[in-house]
Amino acid sequence: MAMRTVRLKSVDSTNEYCKRNPSLGDVIVVAREQTAGRGTKGRSFASESGGVYVSVMRRYEDLEAKDAFRIMINASVAVCRTLESFGVSPVIRWPNDVLVDGRKISGTLIENTFLGGKVVKSIVGIGVDVANVLSEDLKDTAISLSEALGKKVRPSSVAKKLTKNLQRDYSVGEYMSYINWLGKSLSVLQGEERYDAVAVAVTADGRLAVERDGKVICLSSAEVTIRL
């Protein structure tokens, strides 16, 4: 059964809207703009008109906490599948950003609620730059779908495909298929230590496996920063 979709013209944050309206149950909220969008680690997230801003609120009955990365997998792959359908080649920058032509086109903020070792609810917020006019200070690091294609794309057409793709489940293998830097060297910053390693894989629980000095170690995105 398709999830219910709520469409808004403007909202402070689609994630916050979901939190204020828990009675909506499992729902997808789509907004044309956000006035107080949030990114990961408390950063603000530019959310002007022209983008697609979506939150998926879903309850779970039997999702173990150790399997919570499945939520990220489903969100990231749904975004990539959506962008692919418009003719670009998306790349996942572990764990949650999506790039096109080396610049960020989409980000994801996931807020999970845990109880007794299980995920009981998740709110997944996604922003996709579609027809946004990006500020000069973002030109080198961000891109819109319209810019990537060289033609105007309607946000509503992207929102329609994305909401459909968000209602599917995907595998970690599908997630890794969008990571084109596996097998390549990267720079890892872990605490005060910086070292080079080779990316090997992303594990089912969301850690990045890298080879360092002949040994494979697994890194958590909360503890390290990587540069490709």
ZIPECOR-V303554 format. One record per pair of residues at least 4 apart in sequence whose ideal C-beta (glycine too) atoms are under 8 Angstrom apart, sorted by the first residue. I is the first residue (numbers start at 0). J is the second residue. D is the distance in whole Angstrom. If there is no record, write none. Layout:
<<I	J	D> <I	J	D>>
This chain:
<<1	166	7> <2	25	5> <2	26	6> <2	27	5> <2	55	8> <2	57	8> <2	162	8> <2	166	6> <3	23	7> <3	24	7> <3	25	7> <3	26	5> <3	27	7> <4	26	7> <4	27	5> <4	28	8> <4	29	6> <4	162	6> <5	23	7> <5	26	6> <5	27	7> <5	28	5> <5	29	7> <6	29	5> <6	30	8> <7	13	8> <7	16	7> <7	28	7> <7	29	7> <7	30	4> <7	31	7> <8	30	7> <8	31	5> <8	32	8> <9	30	7> <9	31	6> <9	32	5> <9	33	8> <9	34	6> <10	15	8> <10	16	5> <10	28	8> <10	30	5> <10	32	8> <10	33	6> <10	34	7> <10	52	8> <11	15	6> <11	16	7> <11	33	7> <11	34	5> <11	35	4> <12	16	7> <12	33	5> <12	35	5> <12	36	6> <12	37	6> <12	124	7> <13	17	7> <13	28	5> <13	29	7> <13	30	5> <13	33	7> <13	52	5> <13	53	6> <13	54	4> <13	124	6> <14	18	7> <14	37	7> <14	54	5> <14	108	7> <14	110	6> <14	122	5> <14	124	4> <15	19	6> <15	35	8> <16	20	6> <16	28	6> <16	30	8> <16	54	7> <17	21	8> <17	23	7> <17	26	7> <17	28	6> <17	54	5> <17	56	4> <17	122	5> <18	122	7> <21	56	8> <23	28	8> <23	56	7> <24	56	8> <24	58	7> <25	56	7> <25	57	5> <25	58	6> <26	55	8> <26	56	5> <27	53	6> <27	54	7> <27	55	5> <27	56	8> <27	162	5> <27	165	7> <27	166	8> <28	53	7> <28	54	5> <28	55	8> <28	56	7> <29	51	7> <29	52	7> <29	53	5> <29	158	5> <29	162	7> <30	52	5> <30	53	8> <31	48	6> <31	52	8> <31	154	7> <32	46	6> <32	47	6> <32	48	4> <32	50	7> <32	52	7> <33	44	7> <33	46	3> <33	52	5> <33	126	8> <34	46	7> <35	43	8> <36	43	7> <36	44	4> <36	45	7> <36	46	3> <36	52	7> <36	126	6> <37	41	7> <37	42	7> <37	43	7> <37	44	6> <37	108	6> <37	124	7> <38	42	4> <38	43	7> <38	44	4> <38	106	6> <38	108	6> <39	95	7> <39	106	7> <39	108	6> <44	106	7> <44	108	8> <44	126	6> <45	131	8> <45	134	8> <45	137	7> <46	50	6> <46	52	6> <46	126	6> <47	131	6> <47	132	7> <48	131	8> <49	128	8> <49	129	6> <49	130	4> <49	131	4> <49	132	7> <49	143	7> <49	154	6> <50	126	6> <50	127	6> <50	128	5> <50	129	6> <50	130	8> <50	131	5> <50	143	8> <50	154	6> <51	125	8> <51	126	7> <51	127	4> <51	129	5> <51	154	5> <51	157	5> <51	158	5> <51	161	6> <52	124	8> <52	125	7> <52	126	5> <52	127	8> <53	124	7> <53	125	5> <53	126	8> <53	127	8> <53	158	7> <53	161	6> <53	162	7> <53	165	7> <54	122	6> <54	123	6> <54	124	5> <54	125	7> <55	74	8> <55	121	8> <55	122	7> <55	123	5> <55	125	8> <55	165	6> <56	120	7> <56	121	7> <56	122	5> <56	123	8> <57	120	7> <57	121	6> <57	123	8> <58	119	7> <58	120	5> <59	117	7> <59	118	5> <59	119	6> <59	120	7> <59	121	7> <61	117	7> <62	66	6> <62	67	7> <62	69	7> <62	117	6> <62	118	4> <63	67	8> <63	116	7> <63	117	6> <63	118	8> <64	113	6> <64	116	5> <64	117	6> <64	118	6> <65	204	6> <66	118	8> <66	203	8> <66	204	7> <67	71	8> <67	111	6> <67	118	5> <67	121	8> <67	205	8> <68	72	6> <68	94	8> <68	171	8> <68	203	7> <68	204	5> <68	205	3> <69	73	6> <69	168	8> <70	74	7> <70	109	6> <70	111	7> <70	118	7> <70	121	5> <70	123	6> <71	75	6> <71	94	6> <71	95	6> <71	107	7> <71	109	6> <71	205	6> <72	76	6> <72	169	6> <72	170	7> <72	171	6> <72	173	7> <72	174	5> <73	77	6> <73	165	7> <73	167	7> <73	168	6> <73	169	5> <74	78	7> <74	95	8> <74	107	5> <74	109	7> <74	123	5> <74	125	6> <74	165	7> <75	79	6> <75	91	5> <75	94	8> <75	95	6> <75	97	7> <75	107	7> <75	174	6> <75	177	7> <76	80	6> <76	164	8> <76	169	4> <76	173	5> <76	174	6> <76	177	7> <77	81	6> <77	161	6> <77	164	4> <77	165	5> <77	167	7> <77	169	7> <78	82	6> <78	89	7> <78	97	5> <78	105	5> <78	107	7> <78	125	6> <78	127	7> <78	161	7> <78	164	8> <79	83	6> <79	89	4> <79	91	7> <79	97	6> <79	177	5> <80	84	7> <80	164	5> <81	85	7> <81	127	8> <81	157	6> <81	160	5> <81	161	5> <81	164	5> <82	87	5> <82	89	5> <82	97	7> <82	99	7> <82	104	7> <82	105	8> <82	127	8> <82	144	7> <83	87	7> <83	88	7> <83	89	6> <84	160	6> <85	144	6> <85	148	7> <85	152	6> <85	157	7> <86	148	6> <87	99	5> <87	100	8> <87	144	7> <87	147	5> <87	148	7> <88	99	7> <89	97	5> <89	98	7> <89	99	6> <89	104	7> <89	105	8> <89	177	6> <90	97	7> <90	98	5> <90	99	7> <90	177	6> <90	178	7> <90	179	5> <90	180	8> <91	95	8> <91	96	7> <91	97	6> <91	98	8> <91	174	7> <91	177	4> <91	178	5> <92	96	4> <92	97	7> <92	98	5> <92	103	8> <92	227	8> <93	178	7> <93	201	6> <93	207	6> <93	220	7> <93	225	7> <94	201	8> <94	205	6> <94	207	8> <94	220	5> <95	106	6> <95	107	4> <95	108	8> <95	109	8> <96	103	5> <96	105	7> <96	106	5> <96	107	8> <97	103	7> <97	104	6> <97	105	4> <97	106	8> <97	177	8> <98	102	6> <98	103	6> <98	104	6> <99	104	5> <99	142	6> <99	144	7> <99	147	5> <100	142	6> <100	147	6> <102	139	7> <102	140	6> <102	141	5> <102	142	4> <103	128	8> <103	140	6> <103	141	5> <103	142	7> <104	127	7> <104	128	5> <104	141	7> <104	142	5> <104	143	7> <104	144	7> <104	147	7> <105	125	7> <105	126	6> <105	127	5> <105	128	7> <106	125	8> <106	126	6> <107	123	7> <107	124	7> <107	125	5> <108	123	8> <108	124	4> <108	125	8> <109	121	6> <109	122	7> <109	123	5> <109	124	7> <110	121	7> <110	122	5> <110	123	8> <110	124	8> <111	118	5> <111	120	7> <111	121	5> <111	122	8> <112	118	7> <112	119	5> <112	120	4> <112	121	7> <113	117	7> <113	118	6> <113	119	7> <114	119	5> <123	165	8> <125	161	7> <125	165	8> <127	144	7> <127	157	6> <127	161	7> <128	133	7> <128	141	6> <128	142	7> <128	143	4> <128	144	7> <129	143	6> <129	144	5> <129	145	6> <129	152	5> <129	153	8> <129	154	4> <129	157	5> <130	143	6> <130	144	7> <130	145	5> <130	151	6> <130	152	6> <130	153	7> <130	154	6> <131	143	5> <133	137	5> <133	138	6> <133	141	5> <133	142	7> <133	143	6> <133	146	8> <134	138	8> <137	141	4> <142	146	5> <142	147	6> <143	147	7> <144	148	6> <144	152	5> <144	157	7> <145	149	8> <145	150	7> <145	151	5> <145	152	5> <148	152	6> <152	156	7> <152	157	6> <153	157	7> <154	158	6> <155	159	6> <156	160	7> <157	161	6> <158	162	6> <159	163	7> <160	164	6> <161	165	6> <162	166	7> <163	167	8> <169	173	4> <169	174	7> <170	174	7> <171	175	6> <171	201	6> <171	202	8> <171	203	5> <172	176	7> <173	177	8> <174	178	7> <174	201	6> <175	181	7> <175	200	7> <175	201	6> <178	198	8> <178	201	7> <180	185	7> <180	198	6> <180	227	5> <181	198	5> <181	199	7> <181	200	6> <182	197	7> <182	198	7> <182	199	8> <183	197	7> <183	198	6> <183	227	7> <184	195	6> <184	196	7> <184	197	6> <184	198	8> <185	195	7> <185	196	6> <185	197	8> <185	198	6> <185	209	7> <185	225	5> <185	226	6> <185	227	5> <186	193	6> <186	194	8> <186	195	6> <186	225	7> <186	226	4> <187	193	7> <187	194	6> <187	195	7> <187	196	5> <187	209	7> <187	211	8> <187	218	7> <187	223	6> <187	224	8> <187	225	5> <188	192	7> <188	193	5> <188	223	6> <188	224	4> <188	225	8> <188	226	8> <189	193	8> <189	194	7> <189	218	7> <189	222	6> <189	223	5> <190	222	8> <194	211	6> <195	211	8> <196	209	4> <196	210	6> <196	211	4> <196	216	8> <197	209	6> <197	210	5> <197	211	8> <198	207	7> <198	208	8> <198	209	6> <199	208	4> <199	209	6> <199	210	6> <199	215	6> <200	207	8> <200	208	5> <201	205	7> <201	206	7> <201	207	6> <201	208	7> <202	206	5> <202	207	8> <202	208	6> <202	217	6> <205	219	8> <205	220	7> <206	217	4> <206	218	6> <206	219	6> <206	220	8> <207	217	7> <207	218	5> <207	220	7> <207	223	8> <207	225	7> <208	215	6> <208	216	7> <208	217	5> <208	218	8> <209	215	7> <209	216	6> <209	217	8> <209	218	6> <210	214	7> <210	215	5> <211	215	8> <211	216	6> <218	222	7> <218	223	5> <218	225	8> <219	223	7>>
